[in-house]
Amino acid sequence: MSPHAAPEIVVHPDAEVLAAATAARLLTRLVDLQSHRAPLHLVLTGGTVGTATLRAVATSPARDAVDWSQVHLWWGDERFLPAGDPERNETQAREALIDALGDALPAANVHPVPPRSDAVPDADAAARAYRAELTTHAPEGLRAPVPDVLLLGVGPDGHVASLFPGKQTLHEHHDLVVAEHDSPKPPPERVSLTFPVIRSAREVWLVAAGAEKAAAVARAVAGGDVADTPAAGAVGTERTLWLLDVTAAQDLPAADATAGGAGAPAASPTSSDADPAPEALWARVDDYLAAVVEEPPAAAAVAAAAAAAGLPDIAVAPSQGRFLQLLAAAVGARRVLEIGTLGGYSTWWLAQALPPDGVVVTLELSEPHAAVARTSLDAAGVGDRVELRVGPAAESLDALVADDGEPFDLVFVDADKQQLATYVDRAITLSRPGALIVVDNVVRRGTVVDSAHPDDRVHGVRSFMTAVARDPRVDATALQTVGVKGHDGFALLRVR
Ligand SMILES: O=C(O)[C@H](O)[C@@H](O)[C@H](O)[C@H](O)COP(=O)(O)O
């Protein structure tokens, strides 16, 4: 099985057969793997199919072919409830399998997410404790054990574990475990592994039954947007296996699924033979790169505050933030202009490059966004190096031109695209020779090539591209990028 292999899909006639077949497959896989390595790490999932699979394992004649003393059990997520609560995934897994294994499975091999208690009063505390447990059992050089098989149920909205569409937790690239305080699936308080852990698994098995899952399954298998369909981001380093019943597979192209039990890798879900480069793979690479570009806690706090305030998740990724910082440092920036503050995340990175007397002048249209940014940047200790101006960017830029102040050394343009040509024209006017101007989001999933595209932001970018191509004041280039934010790109200008 090659890394990043296309997902395999196996379809069974109904949910009962699906659970039994998944159990048989799991037992066989564990026995096979035990001839290669020990211990094994198996991550369980909550939900009806996940729990039915555990019951089928418990009642299988092949159950005892596994040396359970060499298997560690973890959970992909947990409903943050008191110990023994029947709704806890741990409770259900104990009733379905663990109790039946008895002494064959040492208690020390079972690693539940801590239940609600006086000692662990909230999901954040449980997440911290679970993170510590993972790290305790991590091999040298890693922060968590590498799951050999990671099971995931799939919700009708495409959620996996307790990672739900539209939530900031989907974009957690560094932490191993997060608390979810507002789960749309009850209970609201949950704890979940993050994608960096899920995507570190050798094999990710997604199990789903029921027609209500079909649309999400089809979107995920087709490599959909993780923000809309989190299951699309659940891929293993060696294998991604979809185990479905007929109804959950009903929206898949017919060629994409093999009959149940065969288990042979299905035809790739794409028309080409080459491995597709799904957004999930790009996101996984970003996860890897994020481990290289450690997102400082102060930056993560700015991002978290923006998410908590409900700001749209359109800030740059950590690696892009560091890129801006390095560019600013490379030109020895003392004065930086930012057009589009949002929650202040890129502002924070830019401020890191400044000398003590440096300043980032950042322009934001929305007062509520500016208020979030101001609070976060002050809390991060960089507020004294940031001058935040609220109002329409074109007006603020004209005022800066009228001020005829010191020129800027670097400009970062990350605002509405309809007026991009105007913003960049003013930025060039406000910059010194040798200054750099970075313009974000200029590829827009490739739509920038479409002269008839209905989105006026596309036309704003195209107008900017046309203008900058013939502007004698700058040398310019533009590069495509892929990553957790999908397919996009940026332009880089140097003022002559
Ligand atoms: O705690 C949970 O609820 C699960 O971990 C969750 O991710 C579940 O696996 C899916 O919601 C699918 O659940 P069903 O299989 O019951 O549809």
The ligand as a MOL file (V3000), in Angstrom:
LIG
                    3D

  0  0  0     0  0            999 V3000
M  V30 BEGIN CTAB
M  V30 COUNTS 17 16 0 0 0
M  V30 BEGIN ATOM
M  V30 1 O -18.9820 10.2290 19.9380 0
M  V30 2 C -19.5010 10.0090 18.8510 0
M  V30 3 O -20.6760 10.2100 18.6140 0
M  V30 4 C -18.6500 9.4680 17.7290 0
M  V30 5 O -17.3800 9.3660 17.9840 0
M  V30 6 C -19.0260 10.1090 16.4380 0
M  V30 7 O -17.9470 10.6100 15.6960 0
M  V30 8 C -19.7170 8.9990 15.6610 0
M  V30 9 O -18.7450 8.0320 15.2690 0
M  V30 10 C -20.4200 9.5250 14.4490 0
M  V30 11 O -21.3080 10.5260 14.8760 0
M  V30 12 C -21.2060 8.4010 13.7590 0
M  V30 13 O -22.1160 7.8860 14.6770 0
M  V30 14 P -23.1610 6.7600 14.1850 0
M  V30 15 O -22.3130 5.6140 13.7070 0
M  V30 16 O -23.9560 6.4360 15.4010 0
M  V30 17 O -23.9670 7.3950 13.1040 0
M  V30 END ATOM
M  V30 BEGIN BOND
M  V30 1 2 1 2
M  V30 2 1 2 3
M  V30 3 1 2 4
M  V30 4 1 4 5
M  V30 5 1 4 6
M  V30 6 1 6 7
M  V30 7 1 6 8
M  V30 8 1 8 9
M  V30 9 1 8 10
M  V30 10 1 10 11
M  V30 11 1 10 12
M  V30 12 1 12 13
M  V30 13 1 13 14
M  V30 14 2 14 15
M  V30 15 1 14 16
M  V30 16 1 14 17
M  V30 END BOND
M  V30 END CTAB
M  END
